[in-house]
Amino acid sequence: MSRNKCETLSIRTTAEIKDLIRQAAEREHRSVASMMEVLVLAHAEQSGLKASAKTKKTNKK
């Protein structure tokens, strides 16, 4: 599923968490950013979370 990516996210974490994300990304042949998306979407699905209408933007040119 293609997504219009126009937002930036910057986080601080431990070296251990960073390494685990990197390992997971390598295992699935993904970038670290793509792996973070997969993890967040999986957590949202398991928790019954949905993006609010305010956060969904259309790409108007």
CHARMM-style PDB file with segment names, atoms N, HN, CA, C and O in Angstrom:
ATOM      1  N   MET     1       0.842  -1.176   0.000  1.00  0.00      PROA
ATOM      2  CA  MET     1       0.000   0.000   0.000  1.00  0.00      PROA
ATOM      3  C   MET     1       0.888   1.241   0.000  1.00  0.00      PROA
ATOM      4  O   MET     1       1.682   1.434   0.920  1.00  0.00      PROA
ATOM      5  N   SER     2       0.761   2.073  -1.015  1.00  0.00      PROA
ATOM      6  HN  SER     2       0.115   1.916  -1.763  1.00  0.00      PROA
ATOM      7  CA  SER     2       1.561   3.278  -1.136  1.00  0.00      PROA
ATOM      8  C   SER     2       0.983   4.379  -0.249  1.00  0.00      PROA
ATOM      9  O   SER     2      -0.232   4.574  -0.199  1.00  0.00      PROA
ATOM     10  N   ARG     3       1.852   5.084   0.437  1.00  0.00      PROA
ATOM     11  HN  ARG     3       2.838   4.925   0.396  1.00  0.00      PROA
ATOM     12  CA  ARG     3       1.427   6.172   1.315  1.00  0.00      PROA
ATOM     13  C   ARG     3       2.144   7.451   0.901  1.00  0.00      PROA
ATOM     14  O   ARG     3       3.316   7.422   0.526  1.00  0.00      PROA
ATOM     15  N   ASN     4       1.434   8.572   0.973  1.00  0.00      PROA
ATOM     16  HN  ASN     4       0.483   8.596   1.279  1.00  0.00      PROA
ATOM     17  CA  ASN     4       2.041   9.866   0.726  1.00  0.00      PROA
ATOM     18  C   ASN     4       2.789  10.258   1.996  1.00  0.00      PROA
ATOM     19  O   ASN     4       2.165  10.562   3.014  1.00  0.00      PROA
ATOM     20  N   LYS     5       4.096  10.255   1.946  1.00  0.00      PROA
ATOM     21  HN  LYS     5       4.603  10.009   1.119  1.00  0.00      PROA
ATOM     22  CA  LYS     5       4.900  10.520   3.136  1.00  0.00      PROA
ATOM     23  C   LYS     5       5.370  11.968   3.130  1.00  0.00      PROA
ATOM     24  O   LYS     5       6.252  12.347   2.360  1.00  0.00      PROA
ATOM     25  N   CYS     6       4.766  12.769   4.002  1.00  0.00      PROA
ATOM     26  HN  CYS     6       4.049  12.461   4.628  1.00  0.00      PROA
ATOM     27  CA  CYS     6       5.119  14.185   4.065  1.00  0.00      PROA
ATOM     28  C   CYS     6       5.448  14.635   5.491  1.00  0.00      PROA
ATOM     29  O   CYS     6       5.659  15.825   5.723  1.00  0.00      PROA
ATOM     30  N   GLU     7       5.492  13.722   6.429  1.00  0.00      PROA
ATOM     31  HN  GLU     7       5.321  12.755   6.241  1.00  0.00      PROA
ATOM     32  CA  GLU     7       5.779  14.051   7.826  1.00  0.00      PROA
ATOM     33  C   GLU     7       7.150  13.505   8.223  1.00  0.00      PROA
ATOM     34  O   GLU     7       7.608  12.496   7.687  1.00  0.00      PROA
ATOM     35  N   THR     8       7.795  14.184   9.168  1.00  0.00      PROA
ATOM     36  HN  THR     8       7.423  15.004   9.604  1.00  0.00      PROA
ATOM     37  CA  THR     8       9.093  13.762   9.683  1.00  0.00      PROA
ATOM     38  C   THR     8       8.941  13.399  11.150  1.00  0.00      PROA
ATOM     39  O   THR     8       8.229  14.073  11.894  1.00  0.00      PROA
ATOM     40  N   LEU     9       9.613  12.330  11.562  1.00  0.00      PROA
ATOM     41  HN  LEU     9      10.192  11.783  10.957  1.00  0.00      PROA
ATOM     42  CA  LEU     9       9.591  11.892  12.951  1.00  0.00      PROA
ATOM     43  C   LEU     9      11.029  11.672  13.399  1.00  0.00      PROA
ATOM     44  O   LEU     9      11.796  10.978  12.732  1.00  0.00      PROA
ATOM     45  N   SER    10      11.384  12.257  14.515  1.00  0.00      PROA
ATOM     46  HN  SER    10      10.761  12.821  15.057  1.00  0.00      PROA
ATOM     47  CA  SER    10      12.723  12.097  15.071  1.00  0.00      PROA
ATOM     48  C   SER    10      12.563  11.611  16.508  1.00  0.00      PROA
ATOM     49  O   SER    10      11.801  12.191  17.282  1.00  0.00      PROA
ATOM     50  N   ILE    11      13.286  10.542  16.867  1.00  0.00      PROA
ATOM     51  HN  ILE    11      13.905  10.071  16.239  1.00  0.00      PROA
ATOM     52  CA  ILE    11      13.173  10.004  18.227  1.00  0.00      PROA
ATOM     53  C   ILE    11      14.554   9.812  18.839  1.00  0.00      PROA
ATOM     54  O   ILE    11      15.556   9.698  18.132  1.00  0.00      PROA
ATOM     55  N   ARG    12      14.585   9.778  20.153  1.00  0.00      PROA
ATOM     56  HN  ARG    12      13.771   9.870  20.727  1.00  0.00      PROA
ATOM     57  CA  ARG    12      15.795   9.407  20.891  1.00  0.00      PROA
ATOM     58  C   ARG    12      15.514   8.055  21.512  1.00  0.00      PROA
ATOM     59  O   ARG    12      14.432   7.819  22.048  1.00  0.00      PROA
ATOM     60  N   THR    13      16.493   7.168  21.437  1.00  0.00      PROA
ATOM     61  HN  THR    13      17.372   7.360  21.002  1.00  0.00      PROA
ATOM     62  CA  THR    13      16.317   5.840  21.999  1.00  0.00      PROA
ATOM     63  C   THR    13      17.662   5.303  22.464  1.00  0.00      PROA
ATOM     64  O   THR    13      18.692   5.956  22.294  1.00  0.00      PROA
ATOM     65  N   THR    14      17.649   4.133  23.040  1.00  0.00      PROA
ATOM     66  HN  THR    14      16.812   3.603  23.178  1.00  0.00      PROA
ATOM     67  CA  THR    14      18.891   3.511  23.491  1.00  0.00      PROA
ATOM     68  C   THR    14      19.570   2.803  22.326  1.00  0.00      PROA
ATOM     69  O   THR    14      18.944   2.519  21.305  1.00  0.00      PROA
ATOM     70  N   ALA    15      20.847   2.526  22.491  1.00  0.00      PROA
ATOM     71  HN  ALA    15      21.355   2.757  23.320  1.00  0.00      PROA
ATOM     72  CA  ALA    15      21.596   1.782  21.475  1.00  0.00      PROA
ATOM     73  C   ALA    15      20.993   0.395  21.281  1.00  0.00      PROA
ATOM     74  O   ALA    15      20.983  -0.130  20.167  1.00  0.00      PROA
ATOM     75  N   GLU    16      20.490  -0.201  22.364  1.00  0.00      PROA
ATOM     76  HN  GLU    16      20.498   0.226  23.269  1.00  0.00      PROA
ATOM     77  CA  GLU    16      19.914  -1.544  22.282  1.00  0.00      PROA
ATOM     78  C   GLU    16      18.649  -1.556  21.425  1.00  0.00      PROA
ATOM     79  O   GLU    16      18.476  -2.435  20.581  1.00  0.00      PROA
ATOM     80  N   ILE    17      17.773  -0.585  21.641  1.00  0.00      PROA
ATOM     81  HN  ILE    17      17.914   0.129  22.327  1.00  0.00      PROA
ATOM     82  CA  ILE    17      16.539  -0.506  20.850  1.00  0.00      PROA
ATOM     83  C   ILE    17      16.875  -0.228  19.391  1.00  0.00      PROA
ATOM     84  O   ILE    17      16.296  -0.840  18.493  1.00  0.00      PROA
ATOM     85  N   LYS    18      17.796   0.681  19.150  1.00  0.00      PROA
ATOM     86  HN  LYS    18      18.267   1.178  19.879  1.00  0.00      PROA
ATOM     87  CA  LYS    18      18.206   0.989  17.779  1.00  0.00      PROA
ATOM     88  C   LYS    18      18.741  -0.260  17.085  1.00  0.00      PROA
ATOM     89  O   LYS    18      18.422  -0.512  15.923  1.00  0.00      PROA
ATOM     90  N   ASP    19      19.542  -1.028  17.784  1.00  0.00      PROA
ATOM     91  HN  ASP    19      19.801  -0.823  18.728  1.00  0.00      PROA
ATOM     92  CA  ASP    19      20.095  -2.254  17.209  1.00  0.00      PROA
ATOM     93  C   ASP    19      19.003  -3.282  16.926  1.00  0.00      PROA
ATOM     94  O   ASP    19      19.040  -3.954  15.895  1.00  0.00      PROA
ATOM     95  N   LEU    20      18.036  -3.410  17.826  1.00  0.00      PROA
ATOM     96  HN  LEU    20      18.006  -2.864  18.663  1.00  0.00      PROA
ATOM     97  CA  LEU    20      16.933  -4.352  17.594  1.00  0.00      PROA
ATOM     98  C   LEU    20      16.103  -3.961  16.372  1.00  0.00      PROA
ATOM     99  O   LEU    20      15.695  -4.820  15.591  1.00  0.00      PROA
ATOM    100  N   ILE    21      15.858  -2.665  16.212  1.00  0.00      PROA
ATOM    101  HN  ILE    21      16.190  -1.966  16.846  1.00  0.00      PROA
ATOM    102  CA  ILE    21      15.115  -2.204  15.033  1.00  0.00      PROA
ATOM    103  C   ILE    21      15.917  -2.500  13.773  1.00  0.00      PROA
ATOM    104  O   ILE    21      15.362  -2.964  12.777  1.00  0.00      PROA
ATOM    105  N   ARG    22      17.207  -2.236  13.810  1.00  0.00      PROA
ATOM    106  HN  ARG    22      17.658  -1.859  14.619  1.00  0.00      PROA
ATOM    107  CA  ARG    22      18.067  -2.506  12.657  1.00  0.00      PROA
ATOM    108  C   ARG    22      18.069  -3.986  12.304  1.00  0.00      PROA
ATOM    109  O   ARG    22      17.969  -4.350  11.132  1.00  0.00      PROA
ATOM    110  N   GLN    23      18.185  -4.850  13.328  1.00  0.00      PROA
ATOM    111  HN  GLN    23      18.266  -4.555  14.280  1.00  0.00      PROA
ATOM    112  CA  GLN    23      18.165  -6.298  13.097  1.00  0.00      PROA
ATOM    113  C   GLN    23      16.839  -6.747  12.481  1.00  0.00      PROA
ATOM    114  O   GLN    23      16.822  -7.539  11.539  1.00  0.00      PROA
ATOM    115  N   ALA    24      15.739  -6.238  13.016  1.00  0.00      PROA
ATOM    116  HN  ALA    24      15.754  -5.594  13.781  1.00  0.00      PROA
ATOM    117  CA  ALA    24      14.418  -6.593  12.484  1.00  0.00      PROA
ATOM    118  C   ALA    24      14.288  -6.138  11.036  1.00  0.00      PROA
ATOM    119  O   ALA    24      13.755  -6.867  10.199  1.00  0.00      PROA
ATOM    120  N   ALA    25      14.771  -4.942  10.741  1.00  0.00      PROA
ATOM    121  HN  ALA    25      15.204  -4.350  11.421  1.00  0.00      PROA
ATOM    122  CA  ALA    25      14.709  -4.417   9.373  1.00  0.00      PROA
ATOM    123  C   ALA    25      15.531  -5.280   8.422  1.00  0.00      PROA
ATOM    124  O   ALA    25      15.074  -5.612   7.328  1.00  0.00      PROA
ATOM    125  N   GLU    26      16.730  -5.640   8.830  1.00  0.00      PROA
ATOM    126  HN  GLU    26      17.102  -5.370   9.719  1.00  0.00      PROA
ATOM    127  CA  GLU    26      17.580  -6.498   7.997  1.00  0.00      PROA
ATOM    128  C   GLU    26      16.918  -7.844   7.742  1.00  0.00      PROA
ATOM    129  O   GLU    26      16.938  -8.343   6.617  1.00  0.00      PROA
ATOM    130  N   ARG    27      16.339  -8.426   8.767  1.00  0.00      PROA
ATOM    131  HN  ARG    27      16.323  -8.020   9.681  1.00  0.00      PROA
ATOM    132  CA  ARG    27      15.703  -9.738   8.639  1.00  0.00      PROA
ATOM    133  C   ARG    27      14.577  -9.708   7.605  1.00  0.00      PROA
ATOM    134  O   ARG    27      14.368 -10.684   6.885  1.00  0.00      PROA
ATOM    135  N   GLU    28      13.854  -8.590   7.533  1.00  0.00      PROA
ATOM    136  HN  GLU    28      14.024  -7.797   8.118  1.00  0.00      PROA
ATOM    137  CA  GLU    28      12.730  -8.471   6.597  1.00  0.00      PROA
ATOM    138  C   GLU    28      13.096  -7.709   5.323  1.00  0.00      PROA
ATOM    139  O   GLU    28      12.224  -7.371   4.523  1.00  0.00      PROA
ATOM    140  N   HSD    29      14.388  -7.442   5.140  1.00  0.00      PROA
ATOM    141  HN  HSD    29      15.097  -7.717   5.790  1.00  0.00      PROA
ATOM    142  CA  HSD    29      14.877  -6.721   3.952  1.00  0.00      PROA
ATOM    143  C   HSD    29      14.149  -5.390   3.778  1.00  0.00      PROA
ATOM    144  O   HSD    29      13.650  -5.067   2.700  1.00  0.00      PROA
ATOM    145  N   ARG    30      14.104  -4.628   4.871  1.00  0.00      PROA
ATOM    146  HN  ARG    30      14.509  -4.890   5.747  1.00  0.00      PROA
ATOM    147  CA  ARG    30      13.445  -3.322   4.888  1.00  0.00      PROA
ATOM    148  C   ARG    30      14.430  -2.269   5.369  1.00  0.00      PROA
ATOM    149  O   ARG    30      15.478  -2.584   5.934  1.00  0.00      PROA
ATOM    150  N   SER    31      14.073  -1.014   5.134  1.00  0.00      PROA
ATOM    151  HN  SER    31      13.222  -0.758   4.676  1.00  0.00      PROA
ATOM    152  CA  SER    31      14.821   0.076   5.751  1.00  0.00      PROA
ATOM    153  C   SER    31      14.369   0.187   7.210  1.00  0.00      PROA
ATOM    154  O   SER    31      13.334  -0.360   7.589  1.00  0.00      PROA
ATOM    155  N   VAL    32      15.143   0.887   8.010  1.00  0.00      PROA
ATOM    156  HN  VAL    32      15.984   1.331   7.702  1.00  0.00      PROA
ATOM    157  CA  VAL    32      14.759   1.102   9.404  1.00  0.00      PROA
ATOM    158  C   VAL    32      13.440   1.880   9.458  1.00  0.00      PROA
ATOM    159  O   VAL    32      12.570   1.564  10.269  1.00  0.00      PROA
ATOM    160  N   ALA    33      13.287   2.892   8.603  1.00  0.00      PROA
ATOM    161  HN  ALA    33      13.994   3.149   7.944  1.00  0.00      PROA
ATOM    162  CA  ALA    33      12.045   3.678   8.583  1.00  0.00      PROA
ATOM    163  C   ALA    33      10.845   2.802   8.236  1.00  0.00      PROA
ATOM    164  O   ALA    33       9.788   2.913   8.858  1.00  0.00      PROA
ATOM    165  N   SER    34      11.011   1.935   7.247  1.00  0.00      PROA
ATOM    166  HN  SER    34      11.869   1.845   6.742  1.00  0.00      PROA
ATOM    167  CA  SER    34       9.925   1.030   6.859  1.00  0.00      PROA
ATOM    168  C   SER    34       9.595   0.067   7.995  1.00  0.00      PROA
ATOM    169  O   SER    34       8.425  -0.231   8.232  1.00  0.00      PROA
ATOM    170  N   MET    35      10.609  -0.418   8.694  1.00  0.00      PROA
ATOM    171  HN  MET    35      11.560  -0.176   8.501  1.00  0.00      PROA
ATOM    172  CA  MET    35      10.376  -1.338   9.815  1.00  0.00      PROA
ATOM    173  C   MET    35       9.620  -0.632  10.928  1.00  0.00      PROA
ATOM    174  O   MET    35       8.739  -1.225  11.550  1.00  0.00      PROA
ATOM    175  N   MET    36       9.953   0.629  11.188  1.00  0.00      PROA
ATOM    176  HN  MET    36      10.668   1.111  10.683  1.00  0.00      PROA
ATOM    177  CA  MET    36       9.234   1.393  12.212  1.00  0.00      PROA
ATOM    178  C   MET    36       7.759   1.518  11.840  1.00  0.00      PROA
ATOM    179  O   MET    36       6.888   1.380  12.699  1.00  0.00      PROA
ATOM    180  N   GLU    37       7.474   1.778  10.567  1.00  0.00      PROA
ATOM    181  HN  GLU    37       8.181   1.891   9.869  1.00  0.00      PROA
ATOM    182  CA  GLU    37       6.081   1.864  10.116  1.00  0.00      PROA
ATOM    183  C   GLU    37       5.357   0.547  10.342  1.00  0.00      PROA
ATOM    184  O   GLU    37       4.230   0.530  10.837  1.00  0.00      PROA
ATOM    185  N   VAL    38       6.002  -0.557   9.981  1.00  0.00      PROA
ATOM    186  HN  VAL    38       6.918  -0.543   9.578  1.00  0.00      PROA
ATOM    187  CA  VAL    38       5.397  -1.882  10.153  1.00  0.00      PROA
ATOM    188  C   VAL    38       5.077  -2.123  11.625  1.00  0.00      PROA
ATOM    189  O   VAL    38       3.987  -2.590  11.956  1.00  0.00      PROA
ATOM    190  N   LEU    39       6.017  -1.808  12.502  1.00  0.00      PROA
ATOM    191  HN  LEU    39       6.902  -1.429  12.233  1.00  0.00      PROA
ATOM    192  CA  LEU    39       5.819  -2.030  13.934  1.00  0.00      PROA
ATOM    193  C   LEU    39       4.689  -1.160  14.491  1.00  0.00      PROA
ATOM    194  O   LEU    39       3.864  -1.638  15.268  1.00  0.00      PROA
ATOM    195  N   VAL    40       4.652   0.102  14.099  1.00  0.00      PROA
ATOM    196  HN  VAL    40       5.323   0.491  13.467  1.00  0.00      PROA
ATOM    197  CA  VAL    40       3.596   0.999  14.584  1.00  0.00      PROA
ATOM    198  C   VAL    40       2.235   0.551  14.064  1.00  0.00      PROA
ATOM    199  O   VAL    40       1.266   0.519  14.823  1.00  0.00      PROA
ATOM    200  N   LEU    41       2.149   0.207  12.781  1.00  0.00      PROA
ATOM    201  HN  LEU    41       2.936   0.233  12.164  1.00  0.00      PROA
ATOM    202  CA  LEU    41       0.874  -0.244  12.214  1.00  0.00      PROA
ATOM    203  C   LEU    41       0.399  -1.546  12.859  1.00  0.00      PROA
ATOM    204  O   LEU    41      -0.795  -1.712  13.104  1.00  0.00      PROA
ATOM    205  N   ALA    42       1.318  -2.467  13.134  1.00  0.00      PROA
ATOM    206  HN  ALA    42       2.288  -2.333  12.935  1.00  0.00      PROA
ATOM    207  CA  ALA    42       0.944  -3.726  13.790  1.00  0.00      PROA
ATOM    208  C   ALA    42       0.424  -3.453  15.201  1.00  0.00      PROA
ATOM    209  O   ALA    42      -0.577  -4.034  15.620  1.00  0.00      PROA
ATOM    210  N   HSD    43       1.100  -2.575  15.927  1.00  0.00      PROA
ATOM    211  HN  HSD    43       1.913  -2.103  15.586  1.00  0.00      PROA
ATOM    212  CA  HSD    43       0.654  -2.233  17.279  1.00  0.00      PROA
ATOM    213  C   HSD    43      -0.719  -1.561  17.235  1.00  0.00      PROA
ATOM    214  O   HSD    43      -1.593  -1.870  18.045  1.00  0.00      PROA
ATOM    215  N   ALA    44      -0.902  -0.647  16.292  1.00  0.00      PROA
ATOM    216  HN  ALA    44      -0.192  -0.396  15.634  1.00  0.00      PROA
ATOM    217  CA  ALA    44      -2.194   0.038  16.167  1.00  0.00      PROA
ATOM    218  C   ALA    44      -3.308  -0.959  15.879  1.00  0.00      PROA
ATOM    219  O   ALA    44      -4.389  -0.873  16.460  1.00  0.00      PROA
ATOM    220  N   GLU    45      -3.045  -1.898  14.987  1.00  0.00      PROA
ATOM    221  HN  GLU    45      -2.166  -1.968  14.515  1.00  0.00      PROA
ATOM    222  CA  GLU    45      -4.062  -2.907  14.656  1.00  0.00      PROA
ATOM    223  C   GLU    45      -4.395  -3.771  15.871  1.00  0.00      PROA
ATOM    224  O   GLU    45      -5.568  -4.031  16.141  1.00  0.00      PROA
ATOM    225  N   GLN    46      -3.375  -4.217  16.604  1.00  0.00      PROA
ATOM    226  HN  GLN    46      -2.422  -4.005  16.384  1.00  0.00      PROA
ATOM    227  CA  GLN    46      -3.589  -5.050  17.789  1.00  0.00      PROA
ATOM    228  C   GLN    46      -4.338  -4.294  18.879  1.00  0.00      PROA
ATOM    229  O   GLN    46      -5.088  -4.887  19.653  1.00  0.00      PROA
ATOM    230  N   SER    47      -4.131  -2.987  18.934  1.00  0.00      PROA
ATOM    231  HN  SER    47      -3.522  -2.505  18.305  1.00  0.00      PROA
ATOM    232  CA  SER    47      -4.745  -2.166  19.985  1.00  0.00      PROA
ATOM    233  C   SER    47      -6.058  -1.529  19.561  1.00  0.00      PROA
ATOM    234  O   SER    47      -6.704  -0.846  20.356  1.00  0.00      PROA
ATOM    235  N   GLY    48      -6.452  -1.746  18.323  1.00  0.00      PROA
ATOM    236  HN  GLY    48      -5.927  -2.300  17.677  1.00  0.00      PROA
ATOM    237  CA  GLY    48      -7.692  -1.156  17.833  1.00  0.00      PROA
ATOM    238  C   GLY    48      -7.603   0.342  17.603  1.00  0.00      PROA
ATOM    239  O   GLY    48      -8.612   1.042  17.685  1.00  0.00      PROA
ATOM    240  N   LEU    49      -6.412   0.840  17.317  1.00  0.00      PROA
ATOM    241  HN  LEU    49      -5.592   0.271  17.251  1.00  0.00      PROA
ATOM    242  CA  LEU    49      -6.220   2.272  17.090  1.00  0.00      PROA
ATOM    243  C   LEU    49      -6.424   2.610  15.621  1.00  0.00      PROA
ATOM    244  O   LEU    49      -6.076   1.826  14.739  1.00  0.00      PROA
ATOM    245  N   LYS    50      -6.990   3.780  15.367  1.00  0.00      PROA
ATOM    246  HN  LYS    50      -7.273   4.417  16.084  1.00  0.00      PROA
ATOM    247  CA  LYS    50      -7.193   4.289  14.008  1.00  0.00      PROA
ATOM    248  C   LYS    50      -6.667   5.717  13.961  1.00  0.00      PROA
ATOM    249  O   LYS    50      -6.770   6.452  14.942  1.00  0.00      PROA
ATOM    250  N   ALA    51      -6.102   6.112  12.816  1.00  0.00      PROA
ATOM    251  HN  ALA    51      -6.018   5.514  12.019  1.00  0.00      PROA
ATOM    252  CA  ALA    51      -5.657   7.496  12.647  1.00  0.00      PROA
ATOM    253  C   ALA    51      -6.877   8.402  12.647  1.00  0.00      PROA
ATOM    254  O   ALA    51      -7.901   8.074  12.048  1.00  0.00      PROA
ATOM    255  N   SER    52      -6.768   9.538  13.317  1.00  0.00      PROA
ATOM    256  HN  SER    52      -5.935   9.805  13.803  1.00  0.00      PROA
ATOM    257  CA  SER    52      -7.896  10.471  13.343  1.00  0.00      PROA
ATOM    258  C   SER    52      -8.043  11.139  11.983  1.00  0.00      PROA
ATOM    259  O   SER    52      -7.082  11.220  11.217  1.00  0.00      PROA
ATOM    260  N   ALA    53      -9.233  11.609  11.688  1.00  0.00      PROA
ATOM    261  HN  ALA    53     -10.013  11.543  12.310  1.00  0.00      PROA
ATOM    262  CA  ALA    53      -9.507  12.257  10.404  1.00  0.00      PROA
ATOM    263  C   ALA    53      -8.616  13.482  10.207  1.00  0.00      PROA
ATOM    264  O   ALA    53      -8.261  13.809   9.075  1.00  0.00      PROA
ATOM    265  N   LYS    54      -8.254  14.160  11.292  1.00  0.00      PROA
ATOM    266  HN  LYS    54      -8.543  13.894  12.211  1.00  0.00      PROA
ATOM    267  CA  LYS    54      -7.410  15.353  11.203  1.00  0.00      PROA
ATOM    268  C   LYS    54      -6.031  15.031  10.646  1.00  0.00      PROA
ATOM    269  O   LYS    54      -5.434  15.863   9.963  1.00  0.00      PROA
ATOM    270  N   THR    55      -5.513  13.834  10.926  1.00  0.00      PROA
ATOM    271  HN  THR    55      -5.998  13.158  11.481  1.00  0.00      PROA
ATOM    272  CA  THR    55      -4.161  13.496  10.495  1.00  0.00      PROA
ATOM    273  C   THR    55      -4.106  13.006   9.062  1.00  0.00      PROA
ATOM    274  O   THR    55      -3.025  12.943   8.475  1.00  0.00      PROA
ATOM    275  N   LYS    56      -5.239  12.658   8.488  1.00  0.00      PROA
ATOM    276  HN  LYS    56      -6.117  12.708   8.964  1.00  0.00      PROA
ATOM    277  CA  LYS    56      -5.267  12.196   7.104  1.00  0.00      PROA
ATOM    278  C   LYS    56      -5.329  13.410   6.186  1.00  0.00      PROA
ATOM    279  O   LYS    56      -6.271  14.200   6.258  1.00  0.00      PROA
ATOM    280  N   LYS    57      -4.318  13.560   5.318  1.00  0.00      PROA
ATOM    281  HN  LYS    57      -3.553  12.918   5.260  1.00  0.00      PROA
ATOM    282  CA  LYS    57      -4.253  14.709   4.422  1.00  0.00      PROA
ATOM    283  C   LYS    57      -4.375  14.243   2.979  1.00  0.00      PROA
ATOM    284  O   LYS    57      -3.987  13.126   2.637  1.00  0.00      PROA
ATOM    285  N   THR    58      -4.914  15.107   2.149  1.00  0.00      PROA
ATOM    286  HN  THR    58      -5.229  16.015   2.427  1.00  0.00      PROA
ATOM    287  CA  THR    58      -4.959  14.815   0.722  1.00  0.00      PROA
ATOM    288  C   THR    58      -3.823  15.555   0.051  1.00  0.00      PROA
ATOM    289  O   THR    58      -3.384  16.598   0.537  1.00  0.00      PROA
ATOM    290  N   ASN    59      -3.350  15.034  -1.046  1.00  0.00      PROA
ATOM    291  HN  ASN    59      -3.707  14.187  -1.440  1.00  0.00      PROA
ATOM    292  CA  ASN    59      -2.240  15.635  -1.765  1.00  0.00      PROA
ATOM    293  C   ASN    59      -2.794  16.553  -2.846  1.00  0.00      PROA
ATOM    294  O   ASN    59      -3.000  16.123  -3.981  1.00  0.00      PROA
ATOM    295  N   LYS    60      -3.035  17.815  -2.500  1.00  0.00      PROA
ATOM    296  HN  LYS    60      -2.867  18.164  -1.578  1.00  0.00      PROA
ATOM    297  CA  LYS    60      -3.576  18.782  -3.458  1.00  0.00      PROA
ATOM    298  C   LYS    60      -2.437  19.575  -4.067  1.00  0.00      PROA
ATOM    299  O   LYS    60      -1.561  20.069  -3.357  1.00  0.00      PROA
ATOM    300  N   LYS    61      -2.454  19.694  -5.394  1.00  0.00      PROA
ATOM    301  HN  LYS    61      -3.166  19.292  -5.970  1.00  0.00      PROA
ATOM    302  CA  LYS    61      -1.412  20.472  -6.081  1.00  0.00      PROA
ATOM    303  C   LYS    61      -2.022  21.607  -6.849  1.00  0.00      PROA
ATOM    304  OT1 LYS    61      -1.304  22.374  -7.491  1.00  0.00      PROA
TER     305      LYS     61
END
